[in-house]
Amino acid sequence: MSIFTGVEVGPPIEVFALNQACLKDPNPNKVNLGVGAYRTDEGKPWILPVVKKAEAAIVADGSLNHEYLPVLGMDTMTNAATTLLLGDDSEAIKSKRAFGIQCLSGTGALRVGAEFLARILQRTTFYYSSPTWENHHKVFVNSGFTEPRTYRYWHQERRGIDFEGMIEDLKNAPEGAVIILHACAHNPTGNDPTQEQWKEIADVCEEKKLFPFFDSAYQGFASGDPNKDAFAVRYFVERGFELLCAQSFAKNFGLYNERIGNLTVVQKDASTKAAVASQITLLVRGMYSNPPAFGSRIVGMVLNDKALRAEWMECIKTMSSRIITMRKALYDELIALKTPGTWEHITQQIGMFSYTGLNEKQVDILINEFSIYLLKTGRISMCGLNANNVNYVAKAIHEAVTRASSKI
């Protein structure tokens, strides 16, 4: 008998299973609102023009080779990524108490940071928002955390943040707990705290001695302004917090399959940097040894070149603006159809996703009868909408809401 005979089939990963189902669906009107990837108004993937320009320059450089990168990655990229996050005039960077580590996109940065906190700092408890990106729980538990907990975030009736519940849960968290915070464009709800609310969250974290771990997957992509999208992280750093922040360049550079990310480490002072970096070096060595080079060269080249960076800024404005346009288009169609319920939250939310409030029965109708693919939570990717399908999607939502016995 094979040693593998007793292995049970694991559950499918919902978003990837949806994507495969959509690809196989013969319906010419099918719409993929599940996958979190930017699409043009023609429904096609978009390679940023500035990325094409950087790629061409890299390929044309005859001096490059395929040697290993250092374990902690390419300095030109990590320094630029950390500066993008904390700002050109960041005191933390100038005093060398903040530094970056190249990781395998945002997920890899979360994993490296979580491994360090669990295995080196012996942290056991972490909190994530309810709801959150479904991979947060798995990444932290697999890293060695043994006490996963949630804090309230989404208020179903208000279609917005349950801020009072969030604050109450954070106040009840044990000292030293790690708190995962979405830097901007909260996934899946698309609802972010206001600047005043972020200050109150910081107050609680300071009072309870909680450790902030920011997940920044959408800087610049969310609002079109990287500085605006970095407010929360910068505010916590200015307040004197030690923290970690996982950055991804999948969305804002369109480098989904290059797996380029950065883990920014912010300490009280620079005296602990060597020890922290050495321990993370050992963790990375035991996981994947060292990171890939091509995508990091693209990000580093663009962020370190004034002209290319300005062109990149225009690209992220293009992407964020199209998403905002689609939010309004969907809202306008639903209002014109007099769809039952309130829909203002669609235009009030920010970033790639919208937490529509659709329930599982209504989602089933959309998938099975209209070939509109979305998560069972009702989360949709606004990037899947375009001028050619938004009317069809709105009519299908109207039909599902009207017919389903549970109203939203």
C-alpha positions as CSV (number, residue, x, y, z in Angstrom):
1,M,0.0,0.0,0.0
2,S,1.3,3.5,-0.8
3,I,2.2,5.8,2.0
4,F,0.0,8.4,0.2
5,T,-3.2,6.2,0.3
6,G,-4.6,7.9,3.4
7,V,-4.2,11.5,2.2
8,E,-7.5,13.2,2.0
9,V,-8.5,15.6,-0.8
10,G,-8.3,19.1,0.5
11,P,-11.0,21.7,-0.1
12,P,-10.6,23.8,-3.2
13,I,-9.4,27.4,-2.9
14,E,-12.6,29.3,-3.7
15,V,-11.2,32.2,-5.9
16,F,-9.1,29.9,-8.0
17,A,-11.9,27.3,-8.4
18,L,-14.2,30.1,-9.5
19,N,-11.7,31.3,-12.1
20,Q,-11.4,27.8,-13.5
21,A,-15.2,27.4,-13.6
22,C,-15.5,30.7,-15.5
23,L,-12.8,29.7,-18.0
24,K,-14.7,26.5,-18.8
25,D,-18.1,28.2,-19.0
26,P,-19.3,28.4,-22.7
27,N,-21.7,31.3,-21.9
28,P,-20.6,34.2,-24.1
29,N,-22.0,36.6,-21.5
30,K,-20.0,35.2,-18.6
31,V,-18.4,37.7,-16.2
32,N,-15.5,37.0,-13.8
33,L,-15.9,39.2,-10.7
34,G,-13.9,36.8,-8.5
35,V,-10.2,37.1,-9.4
36,G,-8.4,40.1,-7.8
37,A,-6.5,41.3,-10.9
38,Y,-6.8,44.5,-12.9
39,R,-8.5,44.3,-16.3
40,T,-8.9,46.9,-19.0
41,D,-12.3,48.1,-20.2
42,E,-12.0,45.4,-22.9
43,G,-11.7,42.8,-20.1
44,K,-8.0,42.1,-20.9
45,P,-5.0,42.0,-18.6
46,W,-2.9,45.2,-18.7
47,I,0.8,45.4,-18.8
48,L,1.7,48.8,-17.6
49,P,3.5,50.8,-20.3
50,V,6.2,51.8,-17.8
51,V,6.7,48.2,-16.9
52,K,7.2,47.4,-20.6
53,K,9.7,50.2,-20.9
54,A,11.6,48.9,-17.8
55,E,11.5,45.3,-19.2
56,A,13.0,46.4,-22.5
57,A,15.8,48.3,-20.7
58,I,16.6,45.3,-18.5
59,V,16.7,42.9,-21.5
60,A,18.9,45.3,-23.4
61,D,21.5,45.5,-20.6
62,G,24.0,43.0,-21.7
63,S,25.9,43.0,-18.4
64,L,23.1,41.3,-16.4
65,N,23.4,37.6,-15.4
66,H,21.3,35.1,-13.6
67,E,23.3,34.8,-10.4
68,Y,21.6,34.4,-7.0
69,L,20.4,37.5,-5.3
70,P,21.4,38.0,-1.6
71,V,19.1,36.2,0.8
72,L,17.3,39.4,1.8
73,G,17.0,40.6,-1.8
74,M,18.1,43.5,-4.0
75,D,18.9,46.7,-2.0
76,T,17.9,49.0,-4.8
77,M,14.4,47.6,-4.7
78,T,14.0,47.2,-0.9
79,N,15.3,50.7,-0.2
80,A,12.9,52.2,-2.8
81,A,10.0,50.1,-1.6
82,T,10.5,51.1,2.0
83,T,10.8,54.8,1.0
84,L,7.6,54.5,-1.1
85,L,5.8,53.2,2.1
86,L,7.3,55.6,4.7
87,G,7.9,58.7,2.6
88,D,10.9,60.5,1.1
89,D,11.5,62.4,4.3
90,S,10.9,59.6,6.7
91,E,12.9,60.0,10.0
92,A,12.8,56.2,10.5
93,I,14.7,55.7,7.2
94,K,17.2,58.5,7.9
95,S,18.0,57.1,11.3
96,K,18.3,53.6,9.8
97,R,15.7,52.1,12.2
98,A,13.6,51.0,9.2
99,F,14.7,48.6,6.5
100,G,13.2,46.4,3.9
101,I,13.5,42.7,3.0
102,Q,12.6,41.4,-0.5
103,C,10.0,38.7,-0.2
104,L,7.7,36.6,-2.5
105,S,5.1,39.2,-3.0
106,G,2.8,40.3,-0.2
107,T,1.9,36.8,0.9
108,G,5.6,35.9,1.2
109,A,6.2,39.1,3.2
110,L,3.4,38.2,5.6
111,R,4.8,34.7,6.0
112,V,8.4,35.9,6.7
113,G,7.1,38.5,9.2
114,A,4.8,36.0,10.9
115,E,7.6,33.4,11.1
116,F,9.9,35.9,12.8
117,L,7.2,37.0,15.3
118,A,6.2,33.4,16.1
119,R,9.5,31.6,16.1
120,I,12.0,34.3,17.2
121,L,9.8,36.6,19.4
122,Q,7.6,33.7,20.6
123,R,4.3,35.5,19.8
124,T,1.3,33.2,19.9
125,T,-1.8,35.4,19.5
126,F,-2.8,37.3,16.4
127,Y,-6.0,39.1,15.4
128,Y,-7.4,39.7,12.0
129,S,-10.5,41.6,10.9
130,S,-13.9,39.8,10.4
131,P,-14.0,39.5,7.4
132,T,-10.5,39.6,6.0
133,W,-8.5,38.2,3.1
134,E,-9.0,34.5,3.5
135,N,-5.2,33.7,3.5
136,H,-4.4,35.7,6.6
137,H,-5.5,32.9,8.9
138,K,-3.6,30.2,7.1
139,V,-0.4,32.1,6.7
140,F,-0.1,33.0,10.4
141,V,-1.2,29.6,11.8
142,N,1.2,27.8,9.4
143,S,3.9,30.2,10.7
144,G,3.5,29.0,14.2
145,F,0.8,31.2,15.8
146,T,-1.5,29.1,18.0
147,E,-4.2,31.5,19.0
148,P,-6.0,33.1,16.0
149,R,-8.7,35.6,17.0
150,T,-10.8,38.1,15.1
151,Y,-11.9,41.7,15.7
152,R,-15.2,43.0,14.3
153,Y,-15.0,45.1,11.2
154,W,-18.0,44.8,8.8
155,H,-21.4,45.9,9.9
156,Q,-23.9,44.2,7.6
157,E,-26.9,46.5,8.3
158,R,-24.9,49.7,7.9
159,R,-22.9,48.4,5.0
160,G,-19.8,49.9,6.6
161,I,-17.2,49.5,9.4
162,D,-18.3,48.3,12.8
163,F,-15.8,50.7,14.3
164,E,-17.3,50.5,17.9
165,G,-17.0,46.7,17.7
166,M,-13.5,46.9,16.4
167,I,-12.3,49.2,19.1
168,E,-14.0,47.1,21.8
169,D,-12.3,43.9,20.5
170,L,-8.9,45.5,20.4
171,K,-9.3,46.8,23.9
172,N,-10.0,43.3,25.0
173,A,-6.9,41.9,23.3
174,P,-4.1,40.6,25.5
175,E,-0.9,42.6,25.7
176,G,1.6,41.7,23.0
177,A,-1.0,40.4,20.6
178,V,-0.2,40.9,16.9
179,I,-2.9,42.9,15.1
180,I,-3.2,42.5,11.3
181,L,-4.3,45.9,9.8
182,H,-5.1,46.6,6.2
183,A,-3.1,49.7,5.2
184,C,-5.7,50.8,2.6
185,A,-8.5,49.3,0.4
186,H,-9.5,46.7,3.0
187,N,-10.0,43.3,1.4
188,P,-12.8,42.3,1.1
189,T,-15.0,45.2,2.2
190,G,-13.4,48.1,0.5
191,N,-14.0,50.2,3.6
192,D,-11.2,52.0,5.4
193,P,-11.1,53.8,8.7
194,T,-11.0,57.6,8.5
195,Q,-7.8,59.4,9.6
196,E,-9.4,60.2,12.9
197,Q,-10.4,56.5,13.4
198,W,-6.8,55.4,12.6
199,K,-5.6,57.7,15.4
200,E,-8.1,56.1,17.8
201,I,-6.9,52.6,16.7
202,A,-3.3,53.7,17.3
203,D,-4.3,55.0,20.8
204,V,-5.7,51.5,21.7
205,C,-2.7,49.7,20.3
206,E,-0.4,51.9,22.3
207,E,-2.4,51.6,25.5
208,K,-2.7,47.8,25.2
209,K,0.8,47.3,23.9
210,L,-0.4,45.6,20.8
211,F,2.0,44.9,17.8
212,P,0.7,46.3,14.4
213,F,1.4,44.2,11.3
214,F,0.2,46.1,8.3
215,D,-0.8,44.5,5.0
216,S,-0.3,46.9,2.2
217,A,-1.3,45.2,-1.0
218,Y,-2.7,48.3,-2.8
219,Q,-0.6,51.4,-2.2
220,G,-1.3,53.9,-4.9
221,F,-3.7,51.5,-6.7
222,A,-6.5,52.3,-4.2
223,S,-6.8,56.0,-4.5
224,G,-4.3,56.8,-7.2
225,D,-2.1,58.6,-4.6
226,P,0.6,56.5,-2.9
227,N,1.0,59.1,-0.2
228,K,-2.7,59.1,0.7
229,D,-2.8,55.3,0.7
230,A,0.2,55.2,3.1
231,F,-1.3,57.4,5.7
232,A,-2.0,54.8,8.4
233,V,1.4,53.2,8.3
234,R,3.2,56.5,8.3
235,Y,1.0,57.8,11.2
236,F,1.9,54.7,13.3
237,V,5.6,55.1,12.6
238,E,5.5,58.8,13.4
239,R,3.8,57.9,16.7
240,G,6.8,55.8,17.5
241,F,5.4,52.3,17.0
242,E,7.6,49.3,16.2
243,L,5.9,47.4,13.4
244,L,6.0,45.3,10.3
245,C,4.4,46.0,7.0
246,A,4.0,43.5,4.1
247,Q,4.1,45.2,0.7
248,S,3.0,43.8,-2.6
249,F,3.8,45.0,-6.1
250,A,1.3,42.6,-7.8
251,K,-1.6,45.1,-8.1
252,N,0.1,48.5,-8.4
253,F,2.7,47.3,-10.9
254,G,0.7,44.5,-12.5
255,L,3.5,42.1,-11.7
256,Y,1.2,39.3,-10.4
257,N,3.3,36.3,-11.4
258,E,6.7,37.8,-10.7
259,R,6.0,37.6,-6.9
260,I,7.7,40.8,-5.9
261,G,7.1,42.0,-2.3
262,N,8.8,43.8,0.5
263,L,8.7,43.4,4.3
264,T,9.4,46.7,6.0
265,V,10.7,46.4,9.5
266,V,10.4,49.5,11.8
267,Q,12.3,49.4,15.1
268,K,12.8,51.8,18.0
269,D,16.4,52.4,16.9
270,A,19.0,51.0,14.6
271,S,20.9,49.1,17.3
272,T,18.7,46.0,16.8
273,K,18.8,45.9,13.0
274,A,21.8,43.5,12.6
275,A,20.3,40.9,14.9
276,V,16.9,41.1,13.4
277,A,18.2,41.0,9.8
278,S,20.4,38.0,10.7
279,Q,17.5,36.0,12.2
280,I,15.3,36.8,9.2
281,T,18.2,35.7,6.9
282,L,18.1,32.3,8.6
283,L,14.3,32.0,8.3
284,V,14.4,32.9,4.6
285,R,17.3,30.5,4.0
286,G,15.2,27.7,5.4
287,M,12.1,28.5,3.4
288,Y,13.1,29.5,-0.2
289,S,16.8,30.5,0.2
290,N,16.6,33.8,-1.8
291,P,14.2,35.8,-3.9
292,P,13.7,36.2,-7.7
293,A,15.5,39.0,-9.6
294,F,13.6,40.0,-12.7
295,G,10.5,41.6,-11.1
296,S,12.6,43.3,-8.4
297,R,14.8,44.9,-11.1
298,I,11.6,46.3,-12.7
299,V,10.3,47.8,-9.4
300,G,13.7,49.1,-8.4
301,M,14.3,50.7,-11.8
302,V,10.9,52.4,-12.0
303,L,10.9,53.7,-8.4
304,N,14.5,55.0,-8.5
305,D,14.2,56.8,-11.8
306,K,12.3,60.2,-11.6
307,A,10.8,60.0,-15.1
308,L,9.8,56.4,-14.8
309,R,8.3,56.9,-11.4
310,A,6.2,59.8,-12.7
311,E,5.0,57.6,-15.6
312,W,4.1,54.9,-13.1
313,M,2.1,57.4,-11.0
314,E,0.0,58.1,-14.1
315,C,-0.5,54.3,-14.7
316,I,-1.9,53.8,-11.2
317,K,-4.1,56.8,-11.6
318,T,-5.5,55.2,-14.8
319,M,-6.2,52.0,-13.0
320,S,-7.8,53.6,-9.9
321,S,-9.9,56.0,-12.0
322,R,-11.3,53.2,-14.1
323,I,-12.4,51.3,-10.9
324,I,-14.1,54.4,-9.5
325,T,-15.9,54.9,-12.9
326,M,-17.1,51.3,-12.7
327,R,-18.4,51.7,-9.2
328,K,-20.5,54.7,-10.2
329,A,-21.7,52.9,-13.3
330,L,-22.9,49.8,-11.4
331,Y,-24.5,52.0,-8.8
332,D,-26.3,54.1,-11.4
333,E,-27.6,51.0,-13.1
334,L,-29.0,49.5,-9.9
335,I,-30.7,52.7,-9.0
336,A,-32.2,53.1,-12.4
337,L,-33.6,49.5,-12.1
338,K,-35.0,50.4,-8.6
339,T,-33.2,47.3,-7.2
340,P,-34.4,46.7,-3.6
341,G,-32.0,47.6,-0.9
342,T,-29.4,50.4,-0.5
343,W,-26.4,50.6,-2.8
344,E,-24.5,53.8,-1.8
345,H,-21.8,51.6,-0.2
346,I,-20.6,50.5,-3.7
347,T,-19.5,54.1,-4.4
348,Q,-18.3,54.8,-0.9
349,Q,-16.0,51.8,-0.8
350,I,-12.4,52.1,-2.2
351,G,-10.0,49.9,-4.1
352,M,-10.4,46.7,-6.1
353,F,-13.2,45.1,-4.2
354,S,-16.8,45.8,-3.2
355,Y,-18.5,43.9,-0.4
356,T,-21.9,44.1,-2.1
357,G,-24.0,42.6,0.7
358,L,-25.4,39.9,-1.5
359,N,-26.1,36.7,0.3
360,E,-25.2,33.1,-0.7
361,K,-28.6,32.4,-2.2
362,Q,-28.3,35.4,-4.4
363,V,-24.7,34.6,-5.3
364,D,-25.8,31.1,-6.4
365,I,-28.4,32.6,-8.7
366,L,-25.8,34.9,-10.3
367,I,-23.3,32.0,-10.8
368,N,-25.7,29.3,-11.9
369,E,-28.2,31.2,-14.0
370,F,-26.2,34.2,-15.3
371,S,-22.6,32.9,-15.4
372,I,-21.5,35.8,-13.2
373,Y,-18.7,34.5,-11.0
374,L,-18.2,36.0,-7.5
375,L,-17.3,34.8,-4.0
376,K,-20.0,33.4,-1.8
377,T,-19.5,36.3,0.6
378,G,-20.8,38.7,-2.1
379,R,-17.4,40.2,-2.7
380,I,-16.8,41.3,-6.3
381,S,-13.8,42.6,-8.1
382,M,-14.7,45.9,-9.6
383,C,-12.0,45.3,-12.3
384,G,-14.2,42.6,-13.8
385,L,-16.8,45.2,-14.7
386,N,-16.6,47.2,-17.9
387,A,-18.8,49.3,-20.2
388,N,-19.9,46.2,-22.1
389,N,-21.0,44.1,-19.2
390,V,-22.1,46.4,-16.3
391,N,-25.7,46.6,-17.6
392,Y,-25.9,42.8,-17.8
393,V,-24.4,42.5,-14.3
394,A,-26.8,45.1,-12.8
395,K,-29.8,43.4,-14.3
396,A,-28.7,40.0,-13.0
397,I,-28.2,41.4,-9.5
398,H,-31.6,43.1,-9.7
399,E,-33.1,39.7,-10.7
400,A,-31.3,37.8,-7.9
401,V,-32.2,40.3,-5.2
402,T,-35.8,40.5,-6.3
403,R,-36.3,36.7,-6.5
404,A,-34.4,35.5,-3.5
405,S,-36.4,35.1,-0.4
406,S,-33.7,36.7,1.8
407,K,-33.5,40.4,1.1
408,I,-30.3,42.4,1.5
